[in-house]
Amino acid sequence: MKDILDLVGRILLSIIFLYEAYDSIAFFKQNKQTMTDYGITWNQDLLLYGAIFLLLIGGVLILIGYRVGFGATCLLLYWIPFTFIVYSWWNDPEAVRRINSLIFMKNLAVAGGLLMLMVNGAGRYSVKRIFATTKVGT
């Protein structure tokens, strides 16, 4: 049962990042405007392409269970700064403070899940395990 739950957990964790990568591509211009609204004006194309790259690489690696430590690191490089910039609820007006604080805490919980994945590995149902147990050649 643990192995199946590891797989389901990896799938659920990767979905949010893969969807965010899709959203960043589909709404590229709107995301650049949002970056401007948050005061991020330095080299927006590079930052946005970099974010999409980290989201795709990290999401796919976690989904397939190969090099999950590297995948989780890629995602954390994006997720932590994003969370502190977008959901800085301590600076928000009272009207949005509550919802942004909840989203901030949820994002910290996702970061915790990524850290747990880094420590515990991908589990039994992963590409890494298939490579390790498959004999190639003679």
C-alpha positions in Angstrom: 0.0 0.0 0.0 2.9 2.4 0.8 4.2 2.0 -2.7 0.9 2.9 -4.3 0.5 5.9 -2.0 4.0 7.0 -2.9 3.1 6.9 -6.6 -0.3 8.7 -6.0 1.5 11.4 -3.9 4.1 12.0 -6.6 1.4 12.3 -9.3 -0.7 14.7 -7.2 2.4 16.8 -6.3 3.6 17.0 -9.9 0.2 18.0 -11.3 0.3 21.4 -9.7 3.7 22.2 -11.1 2.9 20.9 -14.6 -0.4 22.8 -14.7 1.4 25.9 -13.6 4.0 25.4 -16.4 1.1 25.1 -18.9 -0.6 28.2 -17.5 2.6 30.2 -17.7 3.0 29.2 -21.4 -0.6 29.8 -22.3 -0.8 33.2 -20.6 2.7 34.3 -21.2 1.9 38.0 -21.8 -0.5 38.2 -18.8 2.2 36.7 -16.6 4.7 39.3 -17.7 2.1 42.0 -16.8 1.6 40.3 -13.4 5.4 40.4 -12.9 5.4 44.1 -13.6 2.6 44.6 -11.1 4.7 42.9 -8.5 7.7 45.1 -9.3 9.7 42.4 -11.2 10.9 44.3 -14.2 14.4 42.9 -14.6 14.7 40.6 -17.6 11.2 39.3 -17.5 11.5 36.9 -20.5 14.5 35.2 -18.9 12.8 34.9 -15.6 9.6 33.6 -17.1 11.3 31.1 -19.4 13.5 30.0 -16.5 10.4 29.5 -14.3 8.7 27.4 -17.1 11.9 25.3 -17.5 12.1 24.6 -13.7 8.4 23.8 -13.5 8.5 21.4 -16.5 11.8 19.6 -15.6 10.9 19.3 -11.9 7.3 18.3 -12.5 8.2 15.6 -15.1 11.1 14.2 -13.0 8.8 13.9 -9.9 6.0 12.4 -12.0 8.1 9.7 -13.5 10.2 9.1 -10.3 13.6 9.7 -11.8 16.1 12.0 -10.0 13.4 13.2 -7.7 15.9 15.1 -5.5 17.0 17.1 -8.5 13.4 17.6 -9.6 12.3 18.8 -6.1 15.3 21.1 -6.0 14.3 22.7 -9.3 10.8 23.2 -8.1 11.9 24.6 -4.7 14.1 27.1 -6.6 10.9 28.4 -8.2 8.3 27.8 -5.5 9.9 29.4 -2.5 10.7 32.9 -4.1 7.3 32.8 -5.9 5.5 32.1 -2.6 7.2 34.9 -0.7 6.8 37.5 -3.5 3.2 36.8 -4.6 1.7 35.8 -1.2 3.4 38.2 1.2 0.2 38.5 3.2 1.9 40.5 6.0 2.0 43.4 3.5 -1.5 43.0 2.1 -4.6 45.0 2.9 -6.9 43.5 5.5 -9.4 42.5 2.8 -7.1 39.9 1.1 -4.8 39.1 4.1 -6.7 36.0 5.2 -6.9 34.3 1.8 -3.3 35.1 0.9 -2.1 33.8 4.3 -3.9 30.5 3.7 -2.4 30.2 0.2 1.0 31.1 1.7 0.7 28.3 4.3 -0.5 25.8 1.6 2.6 26.7 -0.5 4.8 26.1 2.5 3.1 22.7 2.9 3.8 21.8 -0.7 7.5 22.8 -0.2 7.5 20.5 2.8 6.2 17.7 0.6 9.0 18.4 -1.9 11.5 18.2 1.0 10.0 14.9 2.1 10.3 13.6 -1.4 13.9 14.6 -1.5 14.7 12.7 1.7 12.5 9.6 1.1 13.0 9.1 -2.7 10.6 8.1 -5.4 9.4 4.8 -4.0 9.0 1.5 -5.7 6.9 2.5 -8.7 9.4 4.8 -10.4 11.5 5.0 -13.5 14.6 5.0 -11.3 13.6 1.6 -9.8 12.9 0.2 -13.3 16.4 1.2 -14.5 18.0 -0.2 -11.3 16.3 -3.6 -11.6 16.4 -4.2 -15.4 19.4 -6.0 -16.9 20.6 -4.7 -20.2 22.8 -6.5 -22.6 24.1 -10.1 -22.7 
